[in-house]
Amino acid sequence: MTRTTGEKLKQYEEIGRRIRLLRERADLSQEELGKRIGLHSASAVCYIEQGARHLKVIDLIEIAKALRVSVDALLRGERIR
């Protein structure tokens, strides 16, 4: 089954929401997270959290490491409560 563009965008938004939630729980600013994952700007993290920046697998791995969670937590929300 092929996903529509709208469904894909919704997925990126959902992943971004999880990243924001976990970043806030870790008491990190967007700038701090950006530095930890090699993005050096808060605006880049902002785009990720809004779902406007499409992530590669390596991006997800680096974000998960920085937030000390699994990639599954980012993708599917496992163990985020």
Number of C-alpha atoms within 10 A of each C-alpha: 3 5 8 9 9 8 11 13 16 13 15 20 20 19 23 25 18 19 24 20 15 20 20 13 10 13 12 15 14 20 16 18 22 20 15 15 18 12 14 15 14 16 13 16 25 17 14 20 22 16 20 15 16 13 13 8 9 9 13 19 17 15 22 19 14 18 21 13 16 17 17 13 17 23 16 14 16 12 10 11 6
